[in-house]
Amino acid sequence: MFDSKVYTNRRERLMSLLNDGVALFMGNNESPMNYRDNTYHFRQDSSFLYFFGLDQPVLAGVIDLESGEEIRKCS
């Protein structure tokens, strides 16, 4: 995707707009392929992709808006 600094800047901008709480971003799971010619077996959630830039299934991201701590988790 883009340089990692792009995603860092996006998350920092989000934190500057929101004062407190926790932001949770759920990535998508793989979609079942219900027919042979389905070439679109996976599409990452747009919000997750925008803030984290990770195009892999079964991921989640958490941002603690008060401390600035970020967690990316694979389930």
PyMOL Python script that loads the backbone (N, CA, C, O; Angstrom):
from pymol import cmd

cmd.read_pdbstr("""\
ATOM      1  N   MET A   1       0.845  -1.163   0.000  1.00  0.00           N
ATOM      2  CA  MET A   1       0.000   0.000   0.000  1.00  0.00           C
ATOM      3  C   MET A   1       0.904   1.245   0.000  1.00  0.00           C
ATOM      4  O   MET A   1       1.871   1.300  -0.761  1.00  0.00           O
ATOM      5  N   PHE A   2       0.606   2.222   0.829  1.00  0.00           N
ATOM      6  CA  PHE A   2       1.411   3.440   0.914  1.00  0.00           C
ATOM      7  C   PHE A   2       2.530   3.267   1.939  1.00  0.00           C
ATOM      8  O   PHE A   2       2.617   2.239   2.610  1.00  0.00           O
ATOM      9  N   ASP A   3       3.371   4.269   2.052  1.00  0.00           N
ATOM     10  CA  ASP A   3       4.394   4.290   3.078  1.00  0.00           C
ATOM     11  C   ASP A   3       3.721   4.265   4.455  1.00  0.00           C
ATOM     12  O   ASP A   3       2.649   4.844   4.628  1.00  0.00           O
ATOM     13  N   SER A   4       4.333   3.609   5.419  1.00  0.00           N
ATOM     14  CA  SER A   4       3.717   3.460   6.738  1.00  0.00           C
ATOM     15  C   SER A   4       3.450   4.801   7.419  1.00  0.00           C
ATOM     16  O   SER A   4       2.547   4.897   8.251  1.00  0.00           O
ATOM     17  N   LYS A   5       4.211   5.826   7.086  1.00  0.00           N
ATOM     18  CA  LYS A   5       4.012   7.147   7.687  1.00  0.00           C
ATOM     19  C   LYS A   5       2.647   7.731   7.313  1.00  0.00           C
ATOM     20  O   LYS A   5       2.078   8.500   8.087  1.00  0.00           O
ATOM     21  N   VAL A   6       2.118   7.380   6.146  1.00  0.00           N
ATOM     22  CA  VAL A   6       0.792   7.844   5.723  1.00  0.00           C
ATOM     23  C   VAL A   6      -0.264   7.373   6.720  1.00  0.00           C
ATOM     24  O   VAL A   6      -1.121   8.153   7.136  1.00  0.00           O
ATOM     25  N   TYR A   7      -0.201   6.107   7.097  1.00  0.00           N
ATOM     26  CA  TYR A   7      -1.182   5.537   8.025  1.00  0.00           C
ATOM     27  C   TYR A   7      -0.974   6.078   9.443  1.00  0.00           C
ATOM     28  O   TYR A   7      -1.937   6.315  10.172  1.00  0.00           O
ATOM     29  N   THR A   8       0.281   6.268   9.821  1.00  0.00           N
ATOM     30  CA  THR A   8       0.577   6.865  11.124  1.00  0.00           C
ATOM     31  C   THR A   8      -0.012   8.266  11.202  1.00  0.00           C
ATOM     32  O   THR A   8      -0.616   8.631  12.210  1.00  0.00           O
ATOM     33  N   ASN A   9       0.158   9.044  10.153  1.00  0.00           N
ATOM     34  CA  ASN A   9      -0.397  10.408  10.123  1.00  0.00           C
ATOM     35  C   ASN A   9      -1.919  10.397  10.202  1.00  0.00           C
ATOM     36  O   ASN A   9      -2.509  11.255  10.859  1.00  0.00           O
ATOM     37  N   ARG A  10      -2.553   9.447   9.548  1.00  0.00           N
ATOM     38  CA  ARG A  10      -4.017   9.353   9.593  1.00  0.00           C
ATOM     39  C   ARG A  10      -4.499   9.045  11.004  1.00  0.00           C
ATOM     40  O   ARG A  10      -5.472   9.631  11.478  1.00  0.00           O
ATOM     41  N   ARG A  11      -3.811   8.118  11.675  1.00  0.00           N
ATOM     42  CA  ARG A  11      -4.203   7.780  13.044  1.00  0.00           C
ATOM     43  C   ARG A  11      -3.948   8.957  13.987  1.00  0.00           C
ATOM     44  O   ARG A  11      -4.754   9.221  14.879  1.00  0.00           O
ATOM     45  N   GLU A  12      -2.847   9.654  13.796  1.00  0.00           N
ATOM     46  CA  GLU A  12      -2.560  10.824  14.628  1.00  0.00           C
ATOM     47  C   GLU A  12      -3.612  11.908  14.421  1.00  0.00           C
ATOM     48  O   GLU A  12      -4.024  12.562  15.379  1.00  0.00           O
ATOM     49  N   ARG A  13      -4.047  12.100  13.188  1.00  0.00           N
ATOM     50  CA  ARG A  13      -5.100  13.091  12.909  1.00  0.00           C
ATOM     51  C   ARG A  13      -6.397  12.692  13.603  1.00  0.00           C
ATOM     52  O   ARG A  13      -7.083  13.540  14.175  1.00  0.00           O
ATOM     53  N   LEU A  14      -6.736  11.404  13.555  1.00  0.00           N
ATOM     54  CA  LEU A  14      -7.935  10.917  14.241  1.00  0.00           C
ATOM     55  C   LEU A  14      -7.841  11.195  15.742  1.00  0.00           C
ATOM     56  O   LEU A  14      -8.805  11.649  16.358  1.00  0.00           O
ATOM     57  N   MET A  15      -6.677  10.919  16.321  1.00  0.00           N
ATOM     58  CA  MET A  15      -6.503  11.145  17.761  1.00  0.00           C
ATOM     59  C   MET A  15      -6.601  12.625  18.117  1.00  0.00           C
ATOM     60  O   MET A  15      -7.032  12.969  19.218  1.00  0.00           O
ATOM     61  N   SER A  16      -6.207  13.501  17.200  1.00  0.00           N
ATOM     62  CA  SER A  16      -6.296  14.935  17.478  1.00  0.00           C
ATOM     63  C   SER A  16      -7.742  15.430  17.426  1.00  0.00           C
ATOM     64  O   SER A  16      -8.075  16.447  18.035  1.00  0.00           O
ATOM     65  N   LEU A  17      -8.596  14.715  16.702  1.00  0.00           N
ATOM     66  CA  LEU A  17      -9.999  15.106  16.584  1.00  0.00           C
ATOM     67  C   LEU A  17     -10.874  14.551  17.703  1.00  0.00           C
ATOM     68  O   LEU A  17     -11.906  15.131  18.039  1.00  0.00           O
ATOM     69  N   LEU A  18     -10.454  13.416  18.279  1.00  0.00           N
ATOM     70  CA  LEU A  18     -11.216  12.765  19.348  1.00  0.00           C
ATOM     71  C   LEU A  18     -10.414  12.841  20.631  1.00  0.00           C
ATOM     72  O   LEU A  18      -9.213  12.568  20.629  1.00  0.00           O
ATOM     73  N   ASN A  19     -11.061  13.209  21.724  1.00  0.00           N
ATOM     74  CA  ASN A  19     -10.330  13.472  22.966  1.00  0.00           C
ATOM     75  C   ASN A  19     -10.104  12.265  23.856  1.00  0.00           C
ATOM     76  O   ASN A  19      -9.026  12.109  24.429  1.00  0.00           O
ATOM     77  N   ASP A  20     -11.106  11.413  23.975  1.00  0.00           N
ATOM     78  CA  ASP A  20     -10.959  10.308  24.906  1.00  0.00           C
ATOM     79  C   ASP A  20     -11.720   9.096  24.404  1.00  0.00           C
ATOM     80  O   ASP A  20     -12.496   9.170  23.452  1.00  0.00           O
ATOM     81  N   GLY A  21     -11.477   7.984  25.068  1.00  0.00           N
ATOM     82  CA  GLY A  21     -12.146   6.745  24.695  1.00  0.00           C
ATOM     83  C   GLY A  21     -11.215   5.822  23.941  1.00  0.00           C
ATOM     84  O   GLY A  21      -9.997   6.000  23.931  1.00  0.00           O
ATOM     85  N   VAL A  22     -11.815   4.842  23.319  1.00  0.00           N
ATOM     86  CA  VAL A  22     -11.084   3.828  22.563  1.00  0.00           C
ATOM     87  C   VAL A  22     -11.736   3.695  21.192  1.00  0.00           C
ATOM     88  O   VAL A  22     -12.961   3.638  21.085  1.00  0.00           O
ATOM     89  N   ALA A  23     -10.927   3.647  20.157  1.00  0.00           N
ATOM     90  CA  ALA A  23     -11.436   3.436  18.799  1.00  0.00           C
ATOM     91  C   ALA A  23     -11.116   2.001  18.393  1.00  0.00           C
ATOM     92  O   ALA A  23      -9.964   1.573  18.465  1.00  0.00           O
ATOM     93  N   LEU A  24     -12.123   1.267  17.973  1.00  0.00           N
ATOM     94  CA  LEU A  24     -11.970  -0.124  17.562  1.00  0.00           C
ATOM     95  C   LEU A  24     -12.238  -0.227  16.070  1.00  0.00           C
ATOM     96  O   LEU A  24     -13.265   0.245  15.582  1.00  0.00           O
ATOM     97  N   PHE A  25     -11.315  -0.844  15.350  1.00  0.00           N
ATOM     98  CA  PHE A  25     -11.460  -1.052  13.910  1.00  0.00           C
ATOM     99  C   PHE A  25     -11.377  -2.543  13.640  1.00  0.00           C
ATOM    100  O   PHE A  25     -10.349  -3.176  13.880  1.00  0.00           O
ATOM    101  N   MET A  26     -12.461  -3.090  13.143  1.00  0.00           N
ATOM    102  CA  MET A  26     -12.510  -4.511  12.843  1.00  0.00           C
ATOM    103  C   MET A  26     -12.222  -4.731  11.364  1.00  0.00           C
ATOM    104  O   MET A  26     -12.870  -4.144  10.498  1.00  0.00           O
ATOM    105  N   GLY A  27     -11.247  -5.580  11.089  1.00  0.00           N
ATOM    106  CA  GLY A  27     -10.996  -5.980   9.716  1.00  0.00           C
ATOM    107  C   GLY A  27     -11.985  -7.069   9.318  1.00  0.00           C
ATOM    108  O   GLY A  27     -12.728  -7.580  10.155  1.00  0.00           O
ATOM    109  N   ASN A  28     -11.988  -7.407   8.073  1.00  0.00           N
ATOM    110  CA  ASN A  28     -12.911  -8.431   7.570  1.00  0.00           C
ATOM    111  C   ASN A  28     -12.289  -9.815   7.584  1.00  0.00           C
ATOM    112  O   ASN A  28     -11.068  -9.972   7.573  1.00  0.00           O
ATOM    113  N   ASN A  29     -13.151 -10.804   7.607  1.00  0.00           N
ATOM    114  CA  ASN A  29     -12.741 -12.191   7.400  1.00  0.00           C
ATOM    115  C   ASN A  29     -12.778 -12.483   5.918  1.00  0.00           C
ATOM    116  O   ASN A  29     -13.309 -11.697   5.133  1.00  0.00           O
ATOM    117  N   GLU A  30     -12.216 -13.608   5.538  1.00  0.00           N
ATOM    118  CA  GLU A  30     -12.317 -14.019   4.141  1.00  0.00           C
ATOM    119  C   GLU A  30     -13.763 -14.380   3.831  1.00  0.00           C
ATOM    120  O   GLU A  30     -14.452 -14.981   4.655  1.00  0.00           O
ATOM    121  N   SER A  31     -14.207 -14.015   2.656  1.00  0.00           N
ATOM    122  CA  SER A  31     -15.564 -14.353   2.225  1.00  0.00           C
ATOM    123  C   SER A  31     -15.558 -15.755   1.636  1.00  0.00           C
ATOM    124  O   SER A  31     -14.607 -16.146   0.958  1.00  0.00           O
ATOM    125  N   PRO A  32     -16.609 -16.502   1.892  1.00  0.00           N
ATOM    126  CA  PRO A  32     -16.653 -17.841   1.299  1.00  0.00           C
ATOM    127  C   PRO A  32     -16.768 -17.750  -0.216  1.00  0.00           C
ATOM    128  O   PRO A  32     -17.485 -16.904  -0.749  1.00  0.00           O
ATOM    129  N   MET A  33     -16.068 -18.612  -0.882  1.00  0.00           N
ATOM    130  CA  MET A  33     -16.128 -18.648  -2.345  1.00  0.00           C
ATOM    131  C   MET A  33     -17.228 -19.630  -2.733  1.00  0.00           C
ATOM    132  O   MET A  33     -17.048 -20.846  -2.659  1.00  0.00           O
ATOM    133  N   ASN A  34     -18.360 -19.087  -3.145  1.00  0.00           N
ATOM    134  CA  ASN A  34     -19.498 -19.959  -3.417  1.00  0.00           C
ATOM    135  C   ASN A  34     -19.582 -20.405  -4.871  1.00  0.00           C
ATOM    136  O   ASN A  34     -20.490 -21.149  -5.242  1.00  0.00           O
ATOM    137  N   TYR A  35     -18.642 -19.954  -5.694  1.00  0.00           N
ATOM    138  CA  TYR A  35     -18.570 -20.478  -7.049  1.00  0.00           C
ATOM    139  C   TYR A  35     -17.136 -20.363  -7.553  1.00  0.00           C
ATOM    140  O   TYR A  35     -16.360 -19.540  -7.067  1.00  0.00           O
ATOM    141  N   ARG A  36     -16.799 -21.179  -8.511  1.00  0.00           N
ATOM    142  CA  ARG A  36     -15.422 -21.352  -8.956  1.00  0.00           C
ATOM    143  C   ARG A  36     -14.782 -20.078  -9.504  1.00  0.00           C
ATOM    144  O   ARG A  36     -13.589 -19.867  -9.289  1.00  0.00           O
ATOM    145  N   ASP A  37     -15.517 -19.238 -10.190  1.00  0.00           N
ATOM    146  CA  ASP A  37     -14.947 -18.063 -10.840  1.00  0.00           C
ATOM    147  C   ASP A  37     -14.936 -16.817  -9.960  1.00  0.00           C
ATOM    148  O   ASP A  37     -14.637 -15.729 -10.450  1.00  0.00           O
ATOM    149  N   ASN A  38     -15.248 -16.947  -8.695  1.00  0.00           N
ATOM    150  CA  ASN A  38     -15.228 -15.805  -7.783  1.00  0.00           C
ATOM    151  C   ASN A  38     -13.776 -15.453  -7.479  1.00  0.00           C
ATOM    152  O   ASN A  38     -13.103 -16.162  -6.730  1.00  0.00           O
ATOM    153  N   THR A  39     -13.296 -14.356  -8.063  1.00  0.00           N
ATOM    154  CA  THR A  39     -11.908 -13.942  -7.840  1.00  0.00           C
ATOM    155  C   THR A  39     -11.777 -12.988  -6.670  1.00  0.00           C
ATOM    156  O   THR A  39     -10.662 -12.631  -6.289  1.00  0.00           O
ATOM    157  N   TYR A  40     -12.893 -12.568  -6.091  1.00  0.00           N
ATOM    158  CA  TYR A  40     -12.876 -11.617  -4.988  1.00  0.00           C
ATOM    159  C   TYR A  40     -13.155 -12.322  -3.664  1.00  0.00           C
ATOM    160  O   TYR A  40     -14.208 -12.122  -3.059  1.00  0.00           O
ATOM    161  N   HIS A  41     -12.223 -13.133  -3.224  1.00  0.00           N
ATOM    162  CA  HIS A  41     -12.430 -13.911  -2.004  1.00  0.00           C
ATOM    163  C   HIS A  41     -12.209 -13.082  -0.745  1.00  0.00           C
ATOM    164  O   HIS A  41     -12.629 -13.490   0.338  1.00  0.00           O
ATOM    165  N   PHE A  42     -11.551 -11.912  -0.865  1.00  0.00           N
ATOM    166  CA  PHE A  42     -11.314 -11.105   0.321  1.00  0.00           C
ATOM    167  C   PHE A  42     -11.276  -9.625  -0.038  1.00  0.00           C
ATOM    168  O   PHE A  42     -10.663  -9.228  -1.030  1.00  0.00           O
ATOM    169  N   ARG A  43     -11.938  -8.818   0.780  1.00  0.00           N
ATOM    170  CA  ARG A  43     -11.881  -7.355   0.666  1.00  0.00           C
ATOM    171  C   ARG A  43     -11.827  -6.805   2.073  1.00  0.00           C
ATOM    172  O   ARG A  43     -12.748  -6.999   2.866  1.00  0.00           O
ATOM    173  N   GLN A  44     -10.728  -6.110   2.382  1.00  0.00           N
ATOM    174  CA  GLN A  44     -10.564  -5.548   3.719  1.00  0.00           C
ATOM    175  C   GLN A  44     -11.578  -4.434   3.963  1.00  0.00           C
ATOM    176  O   GLN A  44     -11.970  -3.730   3.033  1.00  0.00           O
ATOM    177  N   ASP A  45     -11.999  -4.279   5.218  1.00  0.00           N
ATOM    178  CA  ASP A  45     -12.874  -3.198   5.622  1.00  0.00           C
ATOM    179  C   ASP A  45     -12.198  -1.866   5.291  1.00  0.00           C
ATOM    180  O   ASP A  45     -11.016  -1.682   5.580  1.00  0.00           O
ATOM    181  N   SER A  46     -12.937  -0.945   4.689  1.00  0.00           N
ATOM    182  CA  SER A  46     -12.359   0.310   4.213  1.00  0.00           C
ATOM    183  C   SER A  46     -11.776   1.159   5.335  1.00  0.00           C
ATOM    184  O   SER A  46     -10.709   1.749   5.162  1.00  0.00           O
ATOM    185  N   SER A  47     -12.445   1.236   6.475  1.00  0.00           N
ATOM    186  CA  SER A  47     -11.930   2.032   7.595  1.00  0.00           C
ATOM    187  C   SER A  47     -10.637   1.432   8.136  1.00  0.00           C
ATOM    188  O   SER A  47      -9.680   2.155   8.414  1.00  0.00           O
ATOM    189  N   PHE A  48     -10.611   0.122   8.283  1.00  0.00           N
ATOM    190  CA  PHE A  48      -9.400  -0.543   8.767  1.00  0.00           C
ATOM    191  C   PHE A  48      -8.256  -0.316   7.783  1.00  0.00           C
ATOM    192  O   PHE A  48      -7.136  -0.002   8.187  1.00  0.00           O
ATOM    193  N   LEU A  49      -8.536  -0.472   6.520  1.00  0.00           N
ATOM    194  CA  LEU A  49      -7.514  -0.284   5.495  1.00  0.00           C
ATOM    195  C   LEU A  49      -7.012   1.161   5.480  1.00  0.00           C
ATOM    196  O   LEU A  49      -5.815   1.391   5.310  1.00  0.00           O
ATOM    197  N   TYR A  50      -7.900   2.126   5.654  1.00  0.00           N
ATOM    198  CA  TYR A  50      -7.536   3.540   5.632  1.00  0.00           C
ATOM    199  C   TYR A  50      -6.604   3.905   6.791  1.00  0.00           C
ATOM    200  O   TYR A  50      -5.640   4.647   6.601  1.00  0.00           O
ATOM    201  N   PHE A  51      -6.886   3.388   7.984  1.00  0.00           N
ATOM    202  CA  PHE A  51      -6.093   3.769   9.145  1.00  0.00           C
ATOM    203  C   PHE A  51      -4.885   2.876   9.409  1.00  0.00           C
ATOM    204  O   PHE A  51      -3.929   3.312  10.049  1.00  0.00           O
ATOM    205  N   PHE A  52      -4.913   1.626   8.925  1.00  0.00           N
ATOM    206  CA  PHE A  52      -3.814   0.711   9.225  1.00  0.00           C
ATOM    207  C   PHE A  52      -3.076   0.202   7.984  1.00  0.00           C
ATOM    208  O   PHE A  52      -1.913  -0.189   8.086  1.00  0.00           O
ATOM    209  N   GLY A  53      -3.714   0.199   6.837  1.00  0.00           N
ATOM    210  CA  GLY A  53      -3.037  -0.206   5.607  1.00  0.00           C
ATOM    211  C   GLY A  53      -2.669  -1.669   5.526  1.00  0.00           C
ATOM    212  O   GLY A  53      -1.767  -2.040   4.775  1.00  0.00           O
ATOM    213  N   LEU A  54      -3.349  -2.500   6.283  1.00  0.00           N
ATOM    214  CA  LEU A  54      -3.069  -3.932   6.276  1.00  0.00           C
ATOM    215  C   LEU A  54      -4.189  -4.662   5.544  1.00  0.00           C
ATOM    216  O   LEU A  54      -5.345  -4.623   5.966  1.00  0.00           O
ATOM    217  N   ASP A  55      -3.849  -5.309   4.471  1.00  0.00           N
ATOM    218  CA  ASP A  55      -4.839  -5.972   3.628  1.00  0.00           C
ATOM    219  C   ASP A  55      -4.778  -7.481   3.825  1.00  0.00           C
ATOM    220  O   ASP A  55      -4.565  -8.237   2.877  1.00  0.00           O
ATOM    221  N   GLN A  56      -4.968  -7.905   5.069  1.00  0.00           N
ATOM    222  CA  GLN A  56      -4.962  -9.318   5.417  1.00  0.00           C
ATOM    223  C   GLN A  56      -6.227  -9.626   6.202  1.00  0.00           C
ATOM    224  O   GLN A  56      -6.723  -8.765   6.928  1.00  0.00           O
ATOM    225  N   PRO A  57      -6.754 -10.827   6.072  1.00  0.00           N
ATOM    226  CA  PRO A  57      -7.979 -11.174   6.802  1.00  0.00           C
ATOM    227  C   PRO A  57      -7.748 -11.374   8.297  1.00  0.00           C
ATOM    228  O   PRO A  57      -6.624 -11.607   8.743  1.00  0.00           O
ATOM    229  N   VAL A  58      -8.823 -11.279   9.052  1.00  0.00           N
ATOM    230  CA  VAL A  58      -8.907 -11.591  10.476  1.00  0.00           C
ATOM    231  C   VAL A  58      -7.970 -10.703  11.322  1.00  0.00           C
ATOM    232  O   VAL A  58      -7.210 -11.210  12.146  1.00  0.00           O
ATOM    233  N   LEU A  59      -8.032  -9.393  11.112  1.00  0.00           N
ATOM    234  CA  LEU A  59      -7.255  -8.447  11.900  1.00  0.00           C
ATOM    235  C   LEU A  59      -8.187  -7.469  12.603  1.00  0.00           C
ATOM    236  O   LEU A  59      -9.326  -7.269  12.180  1.00  0.00           O
ATOM    237  N   ALA A  60      -7.702  -6.871  13.664  1.00  0.00           N
ATOM    238  CA  ALA A  60      -8.429  -5.809  14.356  1.00  0.00           C
ATOM    239  C   ALA A  60      -7.408  -4.785  14.833  1.00  0.00           C
ATOM    240  O   ALA A  60      -6.249  -5.122  15.078  1.00  0.00           O
ATOM    241  N   GLY A  61      -7.841  -3.538  14.964  1.00  0.00           N
ATOM    242  CA  GLY A  61      -6.969  -2.483  15.455  1.00  0.00           C
ATOM    243  C   GLY A  61      -7.680  -1.697  16.540  1.00  0.00           C
ATOM    244  O   GLY A  61      -8.874  -1.414  16.435  1.00  0.00           O
ATOM    245  N   VAL A  62      -6.941  -1.345  17.584  1.00  0.00           N
ATOM    246  CA  VAL A  62      -7.485  -0.568  18.694  1.00  0.00           C
ATOM    247  C   VAL A  62      -6.563   0.620  18.927  1.00  0.00           C
ATOM    248  O   VAL A  62      -5.340   0.480  18.942  1.00  0.00           O
ATOM    249  N   ILE A  63      -7.171   1.801  19.111  1.00  0.00           N
ATOM    250  CA  ILE A  63      -6.407   2.997  19.453  1.00  0.00           C
ATOM    251  C   ILE A  63      -6.971   3.561  20.744  1.00  0.00           C
ATOM    252  O   ILE A  63      -8.152   3.900  20.822  1.00  0.00           O
ATOM    253  N   ASP A  64      -6.122   3.658  21.755  1.00  0.00           N
ATOM    254  CA  ASP A  64      -6.506   4.326  22.996  1.00  0.00           C
ATOM    255  C   ASP A  64      -6.283   5.811  22.755  1.00  0.00           C
ATOM    256  O   ASP A  64      -5.143   6.263  22.654  1.00  0.00           O
ATOM    257  N   LEU A  65      -7.365   6.566  22.665  1.00  0.00           N
ATOM    258  CA  LEU A  65      -7.286   7.962  22.271  1.00  0.00           C
ATOM    259  C   LEU A  65      -6.660   8.851  23.342  1.00  0.00           C
ATOM    260  O   LEU A  65      -6.193   9.948  23.034  1.00  0.00           O
ATOM    261  N   GLU A  66      -6.644   8.404  24.573  1.00  0.00           N
ATOM    262  CA  GLU A  66      -6.034   9.191  25.646  1.00  0.00           C
ATOM    263  C   GLU A  66      -4.526   8.992  25.714  1.00  0.00           C
ATOM    264  O   GLU A  66      -3.777   9.963  25.822  1.00  0.00           O
ATOM    265  N   SER A  67      -4.076   7.744  25.651  1.00  0.00           N
ATOM    266  CA  SER A  67      -2.647   7.468  25.762  1.00  0.00           C
ATOM    267  C   SER A  67      -1.941   7.448  24.412  1.00  0.00           C
ATOM    268  O   SER A  67      -0.724   7.618  24.339  1.00  0.00           O
ATOM    269  N   GLY A  68      -2.712   7.239  23.337  1.00  0.00           N
ATOM    270  CA  GLY A  68      -2.109   7.135  22.004  1.00  0.00           C
ATOM    271  C   GLY A  68      -1.594   5.738  21.677  1.00  0.00           C
ATOM    272  O   GLY A  68      -1.013   5.522  20.613  1.00  0.00           O
ATOM    273  N   GLU A  69      -1.803   4.794  22.585  1.00  0.00           N
ATOM    274  CA  GLU A  69      -1.349   3.425  22.347  1.00  0.00           C
ATOM    275  C   GLU A  69      -2.172   2.787  21.230  1.00  0.00           C
ATOM    276  O   GLU A  69      -3.391   2.952  21.171  1.00  0.00           O
ATOM    277  N   GLU A  70      -1.494   2.062  20.350  1.00  0.00           N
ATOM    278  CA  GLU A  70      -2.145   1.376  19.232  1.00  0.00           C
ATOM    279  C   GLU A  70      -1.850  -0.107  19.311  1.00  0.00           C
ATOM    280  O   GLU A  70      -0.729  -0.520  19.608  1.00  0.00           O
ATOM    281  N   ILE A  71      -2.870  -0.901  19.041  1.00  0.00           N
ATOM    282  CA  ILE A  71      -2.714  -2.357  19.061  1.00  0.00           C
ATOM    283  C   ILE A  71      -3.302  -2.907  17.779  1.00  0.00           C
ATOM    284  O   ILE A  71      -4.432  -2.581  17.412  1.00  0.00           O
ATOM    285  N   ARG A  72      -2.529  -3.746  17.094  1.00  0.00           N
ATOM    286  CA  ARG A  72      -3.028  -4.479  15.932  1.00  0.00           C
ATOM    287  C   ARG A  72      -3.027  -5.941  16.333  1.00  0.00           C
ATOM    288  O   ARG A  72      -2.017  -6.462  16.804  1.00  0.00           O
ATOM    289  N   LYS A  73      -4.144  -6.592  16.148  1.00  0.00           N
ATOM    290  CA  LYS A  73      -4.306  -7.953  16.657  1.00  0.00           C
ATOM    291  C   LYS A  73      -4.821  -8.876  15.570  1.00  0.00           C
ATOM    292  O   LYS A  73      -5.733  -8.523  14.823  1.00  0.00           O
ATOM    293  N   CYS A  74      -4.247 -10.034  15.489  1.00  0.00           N
ATOM    294  CA  CYS A  74      -4.745 -11.092  14.615  1.00  0.00           C
ATOM    295  C   CYS A  74      -5.420 -12.116  15.506  1.00  0.00           C
ATOM    296  O   CYS A  74      -4.826 -12.595  16.472  1.00  0.00           O
ATOM    297  N   SER A  75      -6.670 -12.454  15.179  1.00  0.00           N
ATOM    298  CA  SER A  75      -7.372 -13.404  16.046  1.00  0.00           C
ATOM    299  C   SER A  75      -7.073 -14.838  15.681  1.00  0.00           C
ATOM    300  O   SER A  75      -7.588 -15.757  16.318  1.00  0.00           O
TER     301      SER A  75
END
""", "prot")
cmd.dss("prot")
cmd.show_as("cartoon", "prot")
cmd.util.cbc("prot")
cmd.orient("prot")
